[in-house]
Amino acid sequence: MSSERHPRRGVMLIVASPSGAGKTSLCRRLMADHGGLELSISMTTRGIRPGEVADRDYHYVDAEEFQRLIDADAFLEWADVHGARYGSPRAPIERALSEGRDVLFDIDWQGARDIAEKCPEDAVRVFILPPSLEELRRRLVTRSQDADEVIERRIHNAKGEIEHCGDFDYVLVNDDFDRSYAELAHIYHAERSRRFRNIWVQAYKDTLLNEAV
Protein backbone atom coordinates (compact mmCIF):
# COMPACT_ATOMS: atom_id res chain seq x y z
CA MET A 1 0.00 0.00 0.00
CA SER A 2 1.69 3.21 -1.13
CA SER A 3 1.64 6.16 1.29
CA GLU A 4 1.73 8.49 -1.71
CA ARG A 5 -2.04 7.96 -2.06
CA HIS A 6 -2.65 9.10 1.51
CA PRO A 7 -2.36 12.40 3.37
CA ARG A 8 1.06 13.43 4.59
CA ARG A 9 2.71 16.65 5.71
CA GLY A 10 5.50 17.98 3.53
CA VAL A 11 9.17 18.25 4.46
CA MET A 12 10.92 21.59 4.80
CA LEU A 13 14.47 20.69 3.65
CA ILE A 14 17.00 23.41 4.42
CA VAL A 15 20.48 23.16 2.88
CA ALA A 16 23.25 25.58 3.84
CA SER A 17 27.00 25.79 3.25
CA PRO A 18 29.88 28.19 2.67
CA SER A 19 30.06 29.59 -0.86
CA GLY A 20 31.79 27.06 -3.12
CA ALA A 21 31.07 23.94 -1.04
CA GLY A 22 28.64 22.60 -3.66
CA LYS A 23 25.30 23.36 -2.06
CA THR A 24 23.61 24.79 -5.15
CA SER A 25 24.74 21.94 -7.43
CA LEU A 26 23.51 19.35 -4.95
CA CYS A 27 20.16 21.11 -4.58
CA ARG A 28 19.69 21.38 -8.34
CA ARG A 29 20.27 17.68 -8.83
CA LEU A 30 17.95 16.79 -5.94
CA MET A 31 15.18 18.87 -7.50
CA ALA A 32 15.83 17.44 -10.96
CA ASP A 33 15.48 13.90 -9.60
CA HIS A 34 12.44 14.58 -7.40
CA GLY A 35 9.52 16.23 -9.14
CA GLY A 36 7.59 16.68 -5.89
CA LEU A 37 10.29 18.89 -4.38
CA GLU A 38 9.84 22.61 -5.02
CA LEU A 39 12.25 25.46 -4.34
CA SER A 40 11.17 28.17 -1.93
CA ILE A 41 11.03 31.49 -3.80
CA SER A 42 12.29 34.38 -1.73
CA MET A 43 10.89 37.90 -1.70
CA THR A 44 13.26 40.82 -2.20
CA THR A 45 13.31 44.59 -2.38
CA ARG A 46 16.14 44.70 -4.93
CA GLY A 47 15.41 45.38 -8.56
CA ILE A 48 14.99 42.63 -11.10
CA ARG A 49 18.18 41.78 -13.00
CA PRO A 50 18.60 40.93 -16.70
CA GLY A 51 17.51 37.35 -17.35
CA GLU A 52 15.47 37.06 -14.17
CA VAL A 53 11.74 36.37 -14.22
CA ALA A 54 9.39 37.73 -11.57
CA ASP A 55 7.83 35.03 -9.37
CA ARG A 56 10.26 32.45 -10.75
CA ASP A 57 13.56 33.79 -9.42
CA TYR A 58 12.16 36.12 -6.74
CA HIS A 59 8.98 37.85 -5.70
CA TYR A 60 9.86 41.54 -6.16
CA VAL A 61 8.29 44.14 -3.85
CA ASP A 62 9.10 47.66 -2.71
CA ALA A 63 10.57 48.51 0.70
CA GLU A 64 7.22 49.66 2.10
CA GLU A 65 5.49 46.37 1.26
CA PHE A 66 8.38 44.36 2.67
CA GLN A 67 8.23 46.29 5.94
CA ARG A 68 4.47 45.79 6.11
CA LEU A 69 5.01 42.05 5.82
CA ILE A 70 7.67 42.11 8.53
CA ASP A 71 5.26 43.89 10.83
CA ALA A 72 2.61 41.27 10.05
CA ASP A 73 5.04 38.42 10.88
CA ALA A 74 4.59 37.16 7.31
CA PHE A 75 8.17 35.83 6.92
CA LEU A 76 9.72 32.66 8.26
CA GLU A 77 13.06 34.45 7.99
CA TRP A 78 14.36 37.67 6.49
CA ALA A 79 17.64 39.59 6.32
CA ASP A 80 19.31 42.74 5.03
CA VAL A 81 21.90 41.88 2.37
CA HIS A 82 23.99 44.51 0.59
CA GLY A 83 21.36 47.22 0.93
CA ALA A 84 18.38 45.06 -0.05
CA ARG A 85 16.05 42.85 1.95
CA TYR A 86 15.34 39.19 1.32
CA GLY A 87 12.81 36.94 3.05
CA SER A 88 10.96 33.63 2.89
CA PRO A 89 7.18 34.25 2.84
CA ARG A 90 5.37 32.14 5.42
CA ALA A 91 1.95 31.60 3.79
CA PRO A 92 2.91 29.74 0.57
CA ILE A 93 5.33 27.50 2.46
CA GLU A 94 2.81 26.55 5.13
CA ARG A 95 0.24 25.91 2.42
CA ALA A 96 2.63 23.62 0.54
CA LEU A 97 3.48 21.63 3.66
CA SER A 98 -0.16 21.20 4.61
CA GLU A 99 -0.88 19.91 1.10
CA GLY A 100 1.91 17.33 1.36
CA ARG A 101 4.35 19.13 -0.91
CA ASP A 102 8.04 19.30 0.01
CA VAL A 103 9.92 22.62 -0.01
CA LEU A 104 13.68 23.09 -0.48
CA PHE A 105 15.54 26.08 0.95
CA ASP A 106 18.97 27.06 -0.39
CA ILE A 107 19.90 29.61 2.30
CA ASP A 108 22.55 30.59 4.85
CA TRP A 109 22.92 29.36 8.42
CA GLN A 110 21.14 32.39 9.91
CA GLY A 111 18.08 31.77 7.77
CA ALA A 112 18.18 28.08 8.66
CA ARG A 113 18.30 28.97 12.35
CA ASP A 114 15.37 31.37 12.11
CA ILE A 115 13.18 28.90 10.22
CA ALA A 116 13.99 26.05 12.59
CA GLU A 117 13.04 28.23 15.56
CA LYS A 118 9.63 28.94 14.03
CA CYS A 119 9.03 25.48 12.55
CA PRO A 120 10.95 22.98 14.71
CA GLU A 121 9.03 19.90 13.54
CA ASP A 122 8.86 20.78 9.85
CA ALA A 123 12.46 21.92 9.38
CA VAL A 124 15.23 19.48 8.44
CA ARG A 125 18.63 21.19 8.29
CA VAL A 126 21.61 19.90 6.30
CA PHE A 127 25.01 21.62 6.28
CA ILE A 128 27.47 20.97 3.44
CA LEU A 129 31.18 21.18 4.33
CA PRO A 130 34.10 21.35 1.90
CA PRO A 131 36.87 18.75 2.32
CA SER A 132 39.29 21.57 3.18
CA LEU A 133 39.56 25.34 2.95
CA GLU A 134 42.27 24.93 0.32
CA GLU A 135 39.87 22.89 -1.82
CA LEU A 136 37.20 25.50 -1.22
CA ARG A 137 39.59 28.19 -2.51
CA ARG A 138 40.43 26.04 -5.56
CA ARG A 139 36.73 25.64 -6.41
CA LEU A 140 36.09 29.36 -6.07
CA VAL A 141 39.08 30.15 -8.30
CA THR A 142 38.06 27.51 -10.88
CA ARG A 143 34.56 28.85 -11.36
CA SER A 144 36.10 32.26 -12.31
CA GLN A 145 33.22 34.35 -11.01
CA ASP A 146 34.99 36.48 -8.41
CA ALA A 147 38.04 38.72 -8.09
CA ASP A 148 40.88 37.55 -5.85
CA GLU A 149 39.89 39.83 -2.98
CA VAL A 150 36.29 38.56 -3.14
CA ILE A 151 37.52 34.96 -3.01
CA GLU A 152 39.64 35.70 0.05
CA ARG A 153 36.66 37.35 1.71
CA ARG A 154 34.54 34.31 0.97
CA ILE A 155 37.19 32.04 2.52
CA HIS A 156 37.27 34.25 5.62
CA ASN A 157 33.47 34.21 5.85
CA ALA A 158 33.44 30.43 5.38
CA LYS A 159 35.19 29.95 8.73
CA GLY A 160 32.40 31.84 10.49
CA GLU A 161 29.76 29.80 8.67
CA ILE A 162 31.45 26.46 9.36
CA GLU A 163 31.45 27.33 13.05
CA HIS A 164 27.65 26.88 13.04
CA CYS A 165 27.50 23.46 11.35
CA GLY A 166 26.94 21.84 14.76
CA ASP A 167 23.50 23.47 14.93
CA PHE A 168 22.29 21.38 11.97
CA ASP A 169 20.55 18.01 11.97
CA TYR A 170 22.90 16.53 9.36
CA VAL A 171 26.41 17.45 8.20
CA LEU A 172 27.89 16.19 4.92
CA VAL A 173 31.46 16.61 3.66
CA ASN A 174 31.32 17.18 -0.09
CA ASP A 175 34.57 15.52 -1.09
CA ASP A 176 32.84 13.41 -3.74
CA PHE A 177 29.79 14.91 -5.45
CA ASP A 178 28.00 11.66 -6.31
CA ARG A 179 28.44 10.25 -2.82
CA SER A 180 27.36 13.51 -1.20
CA TYR A 181 24.32 13.64 -3.44
CA ALA A 182 23.38 10.06 -2.53
CA GLU A 183 23.64 10.92 1.17
CA LEU A 184 21.50 14.04 0.72
CA ALA A 185 18.88 12.05 -1.19
CA HIS A 186 18.83 9.39 1.55
CA ILE A 187 18.24 12.08 4.17
CA TYR A 188 15.38 13.50 2.13
CA HIS A 189 13.76 10.09 1.63
CA ALA A 190 14.11 9.17 5.30
CA GLU A 191 12.59 12.44 6.47
CA ARG A 192 9.65 11.98 4.10
CA SER A 193 8.99 8.64 5.80
CA ARG A 194 8.94 9.98 9.36
CA ARG A 195 5.79 8.70 11.03
CA PHE A 196 4.51 12.05 12.29
CA ARG A 197 4.55 13.46 8.74
CA ASN A 198 2.54 10.56 7.36
CA ILE A 199 -0.92 11.39 8.63
CA TRP A 200 -2.43 8.33 6.92
CA VAL A 201 -0.62 5.89 9.24
CA GLN A 202 -3.06 6.13 12.16
CA ALA A 203 -6.13 5.32 10.06
CA TYR A 204 -4.29 2.56 8.23
CA LYS A 205 -3.14 1.04 11.52
CA ASP A 206 -6.72 1.06 12.81
CA THR A 207 -7.88 -0.65 9.61
CA LEU A 208 -5.33 -3.42 10.07
CA LEU A 209 -6.19 -3.89 13.73
CA ASN A 210 -9.91 -4.15 12.93
CA GLU A 211 -9.43 -6.50 10.01
CA ALA A 212 -11.01 -9.89 10.43
CA VAL A 213 -8.57 -12.78 10.04
N, C-alpha and C positions, 0 to 999 in steps of 0.2 A: 504493500500500500504506500504510494508516494505521498510524502508530506507536502509536495508542491501543490496538490489539489486542495489543501486545507489552510485555514488562516494561520499566519505567522507574523511576528513583528520583525521589521527589517533590522539590519545591522548598520551601525554607523562606524565605518572603518576609517580611522585617522592615521595617515602615514606622514611622518616627519623625518627630516635628516638635514645635515649640513649641505650647502650647495655643492654639487658635484659628486655626492655619494651614490647617486643613481635612483633616487626616489621617483622622479618623474617618469623615467623609462620603465620602472617596475610597475607603476600605477597605470601607465598606458597599456602595457601588455595585459595586466589583470582585467582592465575594462574591455579590451579587445576579445579576451577569451570568455568573458562572463557578461552576456547581454543584459542580465537583470541588475547589473551594478551601474549606477549613474553617478556622475561627478557633481558634487555640490558647486553651484555657481555663485560666486561671491558678488556682493554689491560694492560699488566704488564711487567715489566722488571725482576721480580723475577723468579726463577726457578720453574719448574713444580714439584708439590708435589705428593707423592704416592697416588694413587686413583683418581687423577685429569685427565681430558681428555682435550687436546688442542682443542680450539675453542668451547668447551662446557662450561668449567668452566672459562677460560680466553683465550684471544689471547696472546700468549707469544712472545715477541720480545726482541732484545738486546737493550742496552742503546743508541747506536748510532741511531738505527731506531726510537726509541721513541723520541729522541731529534729532529730528522728530521721532525717528525710529529708535534711536538710542533711548530717548526719554520714555518711549513706550515699551522698553525692554523687548524689542522685536528682533534682536540679534542673539545668536548663541555665543558669538565672539566677535570682537571688532578691534581694530588697531589703526593708529596713525603711522603711515609709511611714506617717507619722502614727500611730505606736504599734502598727501591725499589720505583719505580714509577708506578702509576695506572692512567688510564684515560678512558674516554668514547668516542670512535671514533665517529666523526660527520657523516660521509658518510652513514653508514648502518642505522643509526637512522633516518636521514632525508629521506632516501629512503623508510623506513618502513612507516613513517608518510604520505608521499606523496601517498603511495599505500593503505592507509586506515587501516594500521595495528597499533595496540596500543602497546606501549613499557613501561615496568615497570622498574623503577630504585630503587634499594635498596641501598641507599648511605647515606652519612652524610650531615649535614646542609651546610657545605661549598660547597660541590658538588652541592647540590640543589640550592644554591644561584647562583653559576656560570652558571648553565644551564638556570635558569630562566632569568638571565641577557641577555643571548644570544638568548633565545627562549621564550620571554614573553607571546606570545599567545598560544604556544603549551604546555608549562609546567603547570602542576597542582601539587601543593605541599601539602603533608599531613604529619603532625608531630604527632607521637604517644607518649603520655605521660604515665608514670606509675601512679598508684593511690597514691603512696607515695614513698619516697626514701627508707624507711624501707622495703616496699614490693619489691622494686627493688633489694635491697640487698638480701632479702630472695630468690628471683628467681635466682639470680646469684649464691648463695650458693647451691641451690637445684640442679642446672644443673651440678654441680661438674666438671666444666671444667677449673677453674682457682684457683690459690693459693690465700690465704687470702690477701696478699699485692696487688695482681692484682685486686681483687674484690674492695678493698678500693680505688684503683686508678680509677677504672671504675666509682665508685660512685662519686668521686671528679670530674671526667671529665663530668659526667652526668649533674652536675649543670651548667657548662659552655654551654653544648648543649641545655639544657632546656631554657636557657636565650634567645635563638634565635627562639623559637617556634612562637613568634609573627610575624615573617617574612613570615610565611606559609599561604596558602590559607585556609586550614582546620586544626583543632587541635582535636584529639580524645584522651580521657583518657581510657586506656585499663585496666579497672577494671573488665570487664567481656568479655571474648574472643569472645563469639558468638555475643554479642551485638556490640562490636567494629568491628567485621568482617562485620556485616550487615550494619553498618554505612559506612565503607570503600567501600563496594560494591555499596551502594546507591550513593556515591560520584562519583565512576567510571561510573556508568550508566548515571547519570545526565550530567557528562562532555562529554560523548559520544554523548549526544543529543543536545549539544549546537549548535545553528543555524549556526554559522560561520564555524563549522567543517563539517556540512552536506551540501556539495556543491550542491547536487541534489535539494535542496529546491527551489532555484530560478526558475529552469526550470519547476519544478512541479507546483509551484505557477502560472507561466505564462500559463501552460496548463489548470489549473482550471479556470483562469480568461478568457481564450479564448474559453472555452467550451460552446457550444450552449445548452441552457436550454429552 
